[in-house]
Amino acid sequence: MSRVITNEAELREIVEPPHPDIESKAVGRIDPASRRFIELSPFFLLATTAQDGTCDVSPRGDPAGNVLVLDEKTIAFGDRKGNRRLDSLRNILSSPRVGMLFVVPGISDTIRVNGMARIVADAPYLDRMSVRGSVPHLSIEVSVEELFSHCSKAFVRSRMWDVASWPERRDVPTGGQIAKSQRELAVEAELIDDMLALDAEHGLY
């Protein structure tokens, strides 16, 4: 029978404490090397928490350079077209603390940021976020409280960037197949995939 771990003391019976250098590796600012990494990242994950404690993780992507480092304590990114559920933004309104994980293709190291977010309109830098002539209406600014690099073990173990390890596309359910399965839709998955492809082509910006 499984044993449920309920406190840190029980955890430390199994996992020894980290090296002091690892324990204290977080910094409270954006150093020059981390700034360059963030500016080269076209993709990051944004973690938010609702007022009731439920969590959400949202993928965010744009051409590299669209996450702006405004100063050594502040980064900003535009809110692009999506499904209009506004999960992340509604969470930020009630619980502004966020976590971010920045990824650069082919690179196994990552940068993690924890901080406080706010939603702004009419920011003077929005034009710098223009893509294909589309300027976002809203920006999310994050005041950095913690920033640190994360080791490459997860990417190495998963072989994320090793093309030889990638599954055949036909073996992976399509977006249409997933939507049909989750919602037990009567419409054919191929039609849903066609609609999704059309939206991806014309609805990015």
VEXLOKE-182321 format. One record per atom (N, C-alpha, C, O): residue in one letter; x, y, z. Coordinates in steps of 0.1 Angstrom, whole numbers, padded with zeros to 4 digits, always signed. Layout:
N
aXYZ ...
// end
This chain:
205
m+0008-0012+0000 m+0000+0000+0000 m+0009+0012+0000 m+0019+0013+0007 s+0005+0022-0008 s+0013+0034-0009 s+0013+0042+0004 s+0003+0042+0011 r+0024+0049+0007 r+0025+0058+0018 r+0024+0072+0014 r+0033+0077+0006 v+0015+0080+0019 v+0013+0094+0015 v+0023+0102+0023 v+0023+0102+0035 i+0031+0111+0016 i+0040+0120+0023 i+0032+0132+0026 i+0026+0138+0018 t+0033+0137+0039 t+0024+0148+0043 t+0032+0160+0048 t+0026+0170+0051 n+0045+0159+0050 n+0053+0170+0055 n+0067+0169+0050 n+0072+0159+0045 e+0074+0181+0051 e+0088+0181+0046 e+0098+0172+0053 e+0107+0167+0047 a+0095+0170+0066 a+0104+0161+0073 a+0104+0147+0067 a+0114+0140+0066 e+0092+0142+0063 e+0091+0129+0057 e+0098+0129+0043 e+0104+0120+0039 l+0097+0141+0036 l+0103+0142+0023 l+0118+0140+0025 l+0125+0133+0017 r+0124+0147+0035 r+0138+0147+0037 r+0144+0134+0042 r+0156+0132+0042 e+0135+0125+0046 e+0139+0112+0049 e+0143+0104+0037 e+0151+0095+0037 i+0138+0109+0026 i+0140+0102+0013 i+0149+0110+0004 i+0158+0104-0003 v+0148+0123+0004 v+0156+0132-0005 v+0165+0140+0004 v+0159+0148+0012 e+0178+0139+0002 e+0187+0147+0010 e+0186+0162+0006 e+0183+0165-0005 p+0190+0171+0015 p+0190+0186+0012 p+0199+0189+0000 p+0209+0182-0002 p+0196+0200-0007 p+0204+0203-0018 p+0217+0209-0014 p+0219+0213-0002 h+0227+0210-0023 h+0240+0217-0020 h+0237+0231-0017 h+0228+0237-0023 p+0244+0238-0008 p+0242+0252-0005 p+0241+0261-0017 p+0234+0271-0017 d+0250+0258-0026 d+0250+0267-0038 d+0237+0266-0046 d+0233+0276-0052 i+0231+0254-0046 i+0218+0252-0053 i+0207+0258-0045 i+0198+0264-0051 e+0208+0256-0032 e+0197+0262-0023 e+0196+0277-0025 e+0185+0282-0024 s+0207+0284-0027 s+0207+0298-0027 s+0209+0304-0041 s+0213+0315-0043 k+0206+0296-0052 k+0209+0301-0065 k+0200+0311-0071 k+0203+0318-0081 a+0188+0313-0065 a+0178+0323-0071 a+0183+0337-0068 a+0189+0340-0057 v+0181+0345-0078 v+0185+0360-0077 v+0172+0368-0079 v+0162+0363-0084 g+0172+0380-0074 g+0161+0389-0075 g+0161+0399-0086 g+0155+0409-0085 r+0169+0396-0096 r+0170+0405-0107 r+0173+0398-0120 r+0175+0386-0120 i+0172+0405-0131 i+0175+0399-0144 i+0190+0402-0148 i+0192+0413-0152 d+0199+0393-0147 d+0213+0395-0150 d+0214+0395-0165 d+0205+0391-0172 p+0226+0400-0170 p+0228+0401-0185 p+0226+0388-0192 p+0220+0388-0203 a+0232+0377-0187 a+0231+0364-0194 a+0217+0359-0194 a+0212+0354-0205 s+0210+0361-0184 s+0196+0356-0183 s+0187+0365-0192 s+0178+0360-0198 r+0190+0378-0193 r+0183+0387-0202 r+0185+0382-0216 r+0175+0382-0224 r+0197+0378-0220 r+0199+0373-0234 r+0191+0361-0237 r+0186+0359-0247 f+0191+0352-0227 f+0184+0339-0228 f+0169+0342-0230 f+0163+0336-0239 i+0163+0351-0222 i+0149+0354-0223 i+0146+0360-0237 i+0136+0357-0243 e+0155+0369-0241 e+0153+0376-0254 e+0154+0366-0266 e+0148+0369-0277 l+0160+0355-0264 l+0162+0345-0275 l+0151+0334-0274 l+0150+0325-0283 s+0143+0334-0263 s+0132+0324-0261 s+0120+0328-0269 s+0114+0338-0267 p+0115+0319-0278 p+0102+0321-0285 p+0090+0315-0278 p+0079+0316-0283 f+0093+0308-0267 f+0082+0300-0261 f+0085+0300-0246 f+0096+0297-0241 f+0074+0302-0238 f+0075+0300-0223 f+0061+0295-0218 f+0051+0296-0225 l+0062+0289-0206 l+0050+0285-0199 l+0047+0295-0188 l+0056+0299-0181 l+0034+0298-0187 l+0030+0308-0177 l+0021+0301-0167 l+0010+0296-0171 a+0025+0300-0154 a+0017+0294-0144 a+0010+0304-0135 a+0016+0314-0131 t-0003+0303-0133 t-0011+0312-0125 t-0020+0304-0116 t-0022+0292-0117 t-0025+0311-0106 t-0034+0305-0096 t-0046+0313-0094 t-0046+0325-0092 a-0058+0306-0094 a-0071+0313-0092 a-0072+0316-0077 a-0065+0310-0068 q-0082+0324-0074 q-0084+0328-0060 q-0088+0316-0051 q-0085+0315-0039 d-0094+0306-0058 d-0098+0294-0050 d-0087+0283-0049 d-0089+0273-0044 g-0075+0287-0054 g-0064+0278-0053 g-0062+0269-0065 g-0051+0262-0065 t-0071+0268-0074 t-0069+0260-0086 t-0058+0266-0095 t-0057+0278-0095 c-0051+0258-0102 c-0039+0262-0109 c-0041+0261-0124 c-0050+0254-0129 d-0033+0269-0132 d-0034+0269-0146 d-0020+0271-0152 d-0013+0279-0147 v-0017+0264-0163 v-0004+0266-0170 v-0008+0268-0184 v-0014+0260-0191 s-0003+0279-0190 s-0006+0284-0203 s+0006+0285-0212 s+0016+0291-0207 p+0007+0278-0224 p+0018+0280-0233 p+0017+0294-0239 p+0006+0298-0243 r+0028+0300-0241 r+0029+0313-0247 r+0040+0313-0258 r+0051+0309-0255 g+0037+0318-0270 g+0047+0318-0280 g+0046+0330-0289 g+0036+0334-0292 d+0058+0334-0294 d+0059+0346-0303 d+0073+0345-0308 d+0082+0338-0303 p+0076+0353-0319 p+0090+0353-0323 p+0099+0358-0312 p+0096+0366-0304 a+0111+0352-0312 a+0121+0356-0302 a+0123+0371-0301 a+0123+0378-0312 g+0123+0377-0289 g+0125+0391-0288 g+0112+0398-0284 g+0112+0410-0280 n+0101+0391-0284 n+0088+0397-0281 n+0085+0397-0266 n+0076+0404-0262 v+0093+0390-0258 v+0092+0392-0244 v+0103+0403-0241 v+0115+0401-0243 l+0098+0414-0236 l+0107+0426-0234 l+0112+0426-0220 l+0104+0425-0210 v+0125+0428-0219 v+0131+0431-0206 v+0131+0446-0204 v+0140+0453-0210 l+0122+0451-0196 l+0121+0466-0195 l+0132+0472-0186 l+0137+0483-0188 d+0136+0464-0176 d+0147+0468-0167 d+0151+0455-0160 d+0146+0444-0163 e+0160+0456-0150 e+0166+0444-0144 e+0156+0437-0134 e+0159+0427-0129 k+0144+0443-0133 k+0134+0438-0124 k+0121+0435-0131 k+0112+0429-0125 t+0120+0439-0144 t+0106+0438-0150 t+0107+0432-0164 t+0116+0437-0172 i+0098+0423-0167 i+0097+0418-0181 i+0082+0420-0185 i+0073+0421-0176 a+0080+0420-0198 a+0066+0422-0203 a+0064+0414-0215 a+0073+0412-0223 f+0052+0409-0217 f+0048+0402-0229 f+0034+0405-0233 f+0026+0408-0224 g+0031+0405-0246 g+0018+0408-0251 g+0008+0397-0250 g+0012+0385-0250 d-0005+0400-0248 d-0015+0390-0248 d-0020+0388-0262 d-0026+0398-0268 r-0018+0377-0268 r-0022+0375-0282 r-0036+0368-0283 r-0043+0365-0273 k-0041+0367-0295 k-0054+0361-0298 k-0054+0347-0293 k-0044+0339-0294 g-0065+0343-0287 g-0066+0329-0282 g-0081+0325-0282 g-0088+0329-0290 n-0084+0317-0272 n-0098+0312-0271 n-0107+0321-0263 n-0119+0318-0262 r-0102+0332-0258 r-0109+0342-0251 r-0115+0338-0238 r-0124+0344-0232 r-0110+0326-0233 r-0114+0322-0219 r-0108+0331-0208 r-0113+0333-0198 l-0096+0336-0212 l-0089+0346-0203 l-0085+0339-0189 l-0085+0346-0179 d-0082+0326-0190 d-0079+0319-0177 d-0067+0326-0170 d-0069+0329-0158 s-0056+0328-0177 s-0045+0334-0170 s-0047+0348-0165 s-0044+0352-0154 l-0054+0356-0174 l-0056+0370-0170 l-0066+0371-0159 l-0064+0380-0150 r-0076+0363-0159 r-0086+0364-0147 r-0079+0359-0134 r-0082+0365-0124 n-0070+0349-0136 n-0063+0345-0124 n-0054+0356-0119 n-0053+0359-0106 i-0047+0363-0128 i-0038+0374-0124 i-0045+0385-0116 i-0040+0391-0107 l-0058+0388-0121 l-0066+0398-0114 l-0068+0395-0100 l-0068+0404-0091 s-0070+0382-0096 s-0073+0379-0082 s-0061+0374-0075 s-0060+0376-0063 s-0051+0368-0082 s-0039+0362-0075 s-0027+0365-0084 s-0024+0357-0093 p-0021+0377-0083 p-0011+0382-0092 p+0003+0374-0092 p+0011+0377-0101 r+0005+0365-0083 r+0017+0358-0083 r+0018+0348-0094 r+0008+0340-0096 v+0029+0348-0102 v+0030+0339-0114 v+0044+0332-0114 v+0053+0336-0107 g+0044+0321-0122 g+0057+0314-0124 g+0059+0313-0140 g+0049+0311-0147 m+0071+0314-0144 m+0074+0314-0159 m+0086+0304-0161 m+0095+0304-0153 l+0085+0297-0172 l+0096+0288-0176 l+0099+0291-0191 l+0091+0288-0200 f+0111+0297-0193 f+0115+0301-0207 f+0123+0290-0213 f+0133+0284-0207 v+0120+0287-0226 v+0126+0276-0234 v+0132+0282-0246 v+0126+0290-0253 v+0144+0277-0250 v+0150+0281-0263 v+0152+0267-0271 v+0157+0258-0266 p+0147+0267-0283 p+0147+0254-0291 p+0161+0249-0292 p+0171+0256-0295 g+0162+0236-0289 g+0175+0229-0290 g+0184+0230-0278 g+0195+0224-0277 i+0180+0239-0269 i+0188+0241-0256 i+0181+0234-0245 i+0169+0236-0243 s+0189+0227-0237 s+0183+0219-0226 s+0183+0227-0213 s+0176+0222-0203 d+0190+0238-0212 d+0188+0246-0200 d+0176+0255-0201 d+0172+0258-0212 t+0171+0259-0190 t+0159+0268-0190 t+0161+0279-0180 t+0170+0278-0171 i+0153+0290-0181 i+0153+0300-0171 i+0139+0301-0164 i+0129+0301-0171 r+0139+0301-0151 r+0126+0301-0144 r+0125+0315-0137 r+0135+0320-0132 v+0113+0320-0138 v+0110+0333-0131 v+0098+0332-0123 v+0088+0327-0127 n+0099+0337-0111 n+0087+0338-0102 n+0085+0353-0098 n+0095+0360-0095 g+0073+0358-0099 g+0071+0372-0096 g+0057+0376-0095 g+0048+0368-0094 m+0055+0389-0095 m+0041+0395-0094 m+0037+0401-0107 m+0045+0409-0113 a+0026+0398-0112 a+0021+0402-0125 a+0010+0412-0124 a+0002+0413-0114 r+0009+0421-0134 r-0002+0430-0135 r-0005+0431-0150 r+0004+0430-0159 i-0018+0434-0153 i-0022+0436-0167 i-0023+0451-0170 i-0029+0458-0162 v-0017+0455-0181 v-0018+0469-0185 v-0023+0471-0199 v-0021+0462-0208 a-0029+0482-0202 a-0033+0486-0215 a-0026+0499-0218 a-0022+0507-0210 d-0025+0502-0231 d-0019+0515-0236 d-0005+0517-0232 d+0000+0528-0229 a+0003+0506-0230 a+0017+0507-0226 a+0025+0513-0237 a+0022+0510-0249 p+0035+0521-0234 p+0042+0528-0245 p+0051+0519-0254 p+0055+0523-0264 y+0053+0507-0249 y+0062+0497-0256 y+0054+0488-0265 y+0060+0479-0271 l+0041+0488-0265 l+0033+0478-0273 l+0037+0477-0287 l+0036+0466-0293 d+0040+0489-0293 d+0044+0488-0308 d+0056+0479-0310 d+0058+0474-0321 r+0065+0478-0300 r+0076+0469-0301 r+0073+0455-0301 r+0081+0446-0305 m+0060+0451-0298 m+0056+0438-0298 m+0048+0434-0311 m+0042+0424-0312 s+0048+0443-0320 s+0040+0441-0333 s+0046+0429-0340 s+0058+0428-0342 v+0037+0421-0345 v+0040+0409-0354 v+0030+0409-0365 v+0018+0409-0363 r+0035+0409-0377 r+0026+0409-0389 r+0017+0421-0389 r+0005+0420-0393 g+0021+0432-0383 g+0013+0444-0383 g+0003+0444-0371 g-0005+0454-0370 s+0003+0434-0363 s-0007+0433-0352 s+0000+0437-0339 s+0009+0431-0335 v-0006+0447-0333 v-0001+0451-0320 v-0011+0446-0309 v-0023+0449-0310 p-0006+0440-0298 p-0015+0435-0288 p-0022+0446-0281 p-0016+0457-0279 h-0034+0444-0276 h-0041+0454-0269 h-0037+0455-0254 h-0038+0465-0248 l-0033+0443-0249 l-0029+0442-0235 l-0015+0437-0234 l-0010+0429-0242 s-0009+0440-0223 s+0004+0435-0219 s+0004+0430-0205 s-0003+0435-0197 i+0012+0420-0202 i+0013+0415-0188 i+0028+0419-0184 i+0037+0414-0190 e+0029+0426-0173 e+0042+0430-0168 e+0044+0421-0156 e+0035+0420-0147 v+0056+0416-0155 v+0060+0407-0143 v+0072+0413-0136 v+0082+0415-0142 s+0070+0417-0123 s+0080+0421-0115 s+0088+0409-0109 s+0082+0401-0101 v+0100+0408-0112 v+0108+0396-0109 v+0111+0395-0094 v+0117+0405-0088 e+0107+0385-0087 e+0111+0382-0073 e+0122+0372-0072 e+0131+0373-0064 e+0121+0361-0081 e+0131+0351-0081 e+0134+0347-0096 e+0125+0346-0104 l+0147+0346-0099 l+0151+0341-0112 l+0162+0331-0110 l+0172+0334-0103 f+0162+0320-0117 f+0173+0311-0116 f+0172+0301-0129 f+0162+0299-0135 s+0184+0296-0132 s+0185+0286-0143 s+0181+0273-0137 s+0184+0269-0126 h+0175+0265-0146 h+0171+0251-0142 h+0180+0241-0150 h+0182+0243-0162 c+0185+0231-0144 c+0194+0222-0151 c+0187+0214-0162 c+0175+0215-0163 s+0196+0208-0170 s+0191+0202-0183 s+0186+0188-0181 s+0182+0182-0191 k+0185+0182-0169 k+0182+0168-0168 k+0169+0164-0174 k+0168+0154-0180 a+0158+0172-0172 a+0145+0169-0177 a+0146+0168-0192 a+0140+0158-0198 f+0152+0177-0199 f+0153+0177-0213 f+0162+0165-0218 f+0159+0159-0228 v+0172+0162-0211 v+0181+0151-0215 v+0174+0138-0213 v+0174+0129-0222 r+0167+0136-0202 r+0159+0124-0199 r+0148+0122-0210 r+0146+0111-0214 s+0142+0133-0213 s+0130+0131-0222 s+0135+0131-0237 s+0127+0127-0246 r+0147+0134-0240 r+0152+0135-0253 r+0144+0144-0262 r+0141+0142-0274 m+0140+0155-0256 m+0130+0164-0262 m+0135+0169-0276 m+0127+0170-0285 w+0148+0172-0277 w+0153+0178-0289 w+0159+0168-0298 w+0165+0171-0309 d+0159+0155-0295 d+0164+0144-0303 d+0153+0140-0313 d+0144+0133-0309 v+0155+0144-0326 v+0145+0141-0336 v+0142+0125-0337 v+0131+0121-0339 a+0153+0118-0335 a+0152+0103-0336 a+0142+0097-0325 a+0137+0086-0327 s+0140+0105-0314 s+0131+0100-0304 s+0116+0104-0306 s+0107+0099-0299 w+0114+0113-0316 w+0100+0118-0318 w+0091+0107-0323 w+0096+0099-0331 p+0079+0106-0319 p+0069+0096-0324 p+0065+0100-0338 p+0066+0112-0342 e+0060+0090-0345 e+0055+0093-0359 e+0042+0101-0357 e+0034+0099-0348 r+0040+0111-0366 r+0028+0120-0364 r+0015+0112-0364 r+0006+0115-0357 r+0015+0101-0372 r+0002+0093-0373 r-0001+0086-0360 r-0012+0082-0357 d+0009+0085-0351 d+0007+0078-0338 d+0002+0087-0327 d-0003+0083-0317 v+0002+0101-0330 v-0002+0110-0320 v-0015+0116-0323 v-0018+0120-0335 p-0025+0115-0314 p-0038+0121-0317 p-0038+0135-0322 p-0030+0143-0316 t-0046+0139-0331 t-0046+0153-0336 t-0055+0161-0327 t-0062+0155-0318 g-0055+0174-0329 g-0063+0182-0321 g-0078+0179-0322 g-0086+0179-0313 g-0082+0176-0335 g-0096+0172-0337 g-0099+0159-0331 g-0110+0158-0325 q-0090+0149-0331 q-0093+0136-0324 q-0094+0138-0309 q-0103+0132-0303 i-0086+0147-0304 i-0087+0149-0289 i-0100+0156-0286 i-0106+0152-0276 a-0103+0166-0293 a-0116+0173-0290 a-0128+0164-0292 a-0137+0165-0283 k-0128+0156-0302 k-0139+0146-0304 k-0140+0136-0292 k-0151+0133-0287 s-0128+0131-0288 s-0128+0122-0277 s-0132+0128-0263 s-0140+0122-0256 q-0127+0140-0261 q-0130+0146-0248 q-0145+0150-0247 q-0151+0149-0236 r-0151+0155-0257 r-0164+0160-0257 r-0175+0151-0263 r-0187+0155-0264 e-0170+0140-0268 e-0179+0130-0274 e-0187+0136-0285 e-0200+0135-0286 l-0181+0144-0294 l-0187+0151-0305 l-0191+0142-0316 l-0185+0132-0319 a-0202+0146-0323 a-0207+0138-0334 a-0200+0141-0347 a-0199+0133-0356 v-0194+0153-0348 v-0187+0157-0360 v-0174+0149-0361 v-0168+0145-0352 e-0170+0147-0374 e-0158+0140-0377 e-0145+0148-0372 e-0145+0160-0374 a-0135+0141-0367 a-0123+0147-0363 a-0116+0154-0374 a-0110+0165-0371 e-0117+0149-0386 e-0110+0156-0397 e-0116+0170-0400 e-0108+0179-0403 l-0129+0172-0398 l-0135+0185-0399 l-0130+0194-0389 l-0127+0206-0391 i-0129+0189-0376 i-0124+0198-0366 i-0109+0202-0369 i-0105+0213-0366 d-0101+0192-0373 d-0087+0195-0377 d-0087+0206-0388 d-0078+0215-0387 d-0096+0205-0398 d-0096+0215-0408 d-0099+0229-0402 d-0093+0239-0406 m-0108+0230-0393 m-0112+0242-0387 m-0100+0248-0378 m-0097+0260-0379 l-0094+0239-0371 l-0082+0243-0363 l-0071+0248-0372 l-0064+0258-0368 a-0068+0241-0383 a-0058+0246-0392 a-0061+0259-0398 a-0052+0268-0400 l-0073+0262-0402 l-0078+0274-0407 l-0076+0286-0397 l-0071+0297-0400 d-0079+0283-0384 d-0078+0293-0374 d-0063+0295-0371 d-0059+0307-0369 a-0054+0285-0372 a-0040+0287-0370 a-0034+0295-0381 a-0024+0303-0379 e-0039+0294-0393 e-0034+0301-0405 e-0038+0316-0405 e-0030+0325-0408 h-0051+0318-0401 h-0056+0332-0402 h-0059+0339-0389 h-0061+0351-0389 g-0058+0332-0378 g-0061+0338-0365 g-0050+0340-0355 g-0053+0342-0343 l-0038+0339-0360 l-0026+0340-0351 l-0026+0354-0345 l-0024+0356-0333 y-0027+0364-0354 y-0025+0378-0349 y-0037+0386-0354 y-0037+0398-0352 
// end
